[in-house]
Amino acid sequence: MGISSEYNPRQPSKALSEADATHIIKRIAGGEFLNRIAADYDVNPGRISEVKTGKLFPSLHRPPSWPKRKK
């Protein structure tokens, strides 16, 4: 399968909604990697980090501490 004829590499990423951010917070709390979450939402991993830190959607509840990844 090739790239769709509608594909435009210059097209901006999708904007995240508050509902998206709520799901993203739950996924981060579950230990998922930020870059994989970003790929699912077609956004830069930096946007996911901004949701995690509260820079985006600061009114949403976040855990007091995020889970540590297992090595």
C-alpha positions as CSV (number, residue, x, y, z in Angstrom):
1,M,0.0,0.0,0.0
2,G,1.4,3.4,-0.9
3,I,0.8,6.9,0.3
4,S,-2.8,8.1,-0.2
5,S,-3.3,10.7,-2.9
6,E,-4.8,12.9,-0.1
7,Y,-1.5,12.8,1.8
8,N,0.1,16.2,2.3
9,P,3.3,16.3,4.3
10,R,2.9,20.0,4.8
11,Q,-0.5,19.6,6.4
12,P,-0.5,20.6,10.0
13,S,-1.1,18.1,12.7
14,K,-4.6,17.6,14.2
15,A,-5.6,19.8,17.1
16,L,-6.2,17.9,20.3
17,S,-9.6,18.2,22.1
18,E,-10.2,18.0,25.8
19,A,-11.6,14.5,25.3
20,D,-8.4,13.5,23.5
21,A,-6.4,15.0,26.4
22,T,-8.4,13.0,28.9
23,H,-7.7,9.7,27.1
24,I,-4.0,10.7,26.6
25,I,-3.6,11.3,30.4
26,K,-5.1,7.8,31.1
27,R,-2.7,6.2,28.5
28,I,0.3,8.0,30.0
29,A,-0.8,6.9,33.5
30,G,-1.0,3.3,32.1
31,G,2.7,3.5,31.1
32,E,2.5,3.9,27.4
33,F,5.3,5.7,25.5
34,L,4.6,9.3,24.5
35,N,5.8,8.8,20.9
36,R,3.3,5.9,20.4
37,I,0.4,7.9,21.8
38,A,1.5,10.8,19.5
39,A,1.4,8.6,16.5
40,D,-2.1,7.5,17.3
41,Y,-3.3,11.1,17.4
42,D,-1.1,12.3,14.5
43,V,0.6,14.9,16.6
44,N,4.2,15.7,17.6
45,P,5.3,13.9,20.8
46,G,5.8,17.4,22.2
47,R,2.1,18.0,22.2
48,I,1.6,14.8,24.3
49,S,4.3,16.0,26.7
50,E,2.5,19.3,27.0
51,V,-0.7,17.4,28.0
52,K,1.3,15.4,30.5
53,T,2.9,18.5,32.2
54,G,-0.3,20.5,32.1
55,K,0.8,23.2,29.7
56,L,-2.1,22.1,27.5
57,F,-5.5,21.6,29.2
58,P,-4.3,22.6,32.7
59,S,-7.7,22.2,34.2
60,L,-7.7,18.4,33.7
61,H,-6.8,16.1,36.6
62,R,-3.4,14.4,36.5
63,P,-1.9,11.9,38.8
64,P,0.4,13.3,41.5
65,S,3.2,11.1,40.1
66,W,3.5,9.3,36.9
67,P,4.3,5.6,36.8
68,K,8.0,4.6,36.4
69,R,8.8,2.4,33.4
70,K,10.1,-1.0,34.1
71,K,13.7,-1.7,32.8
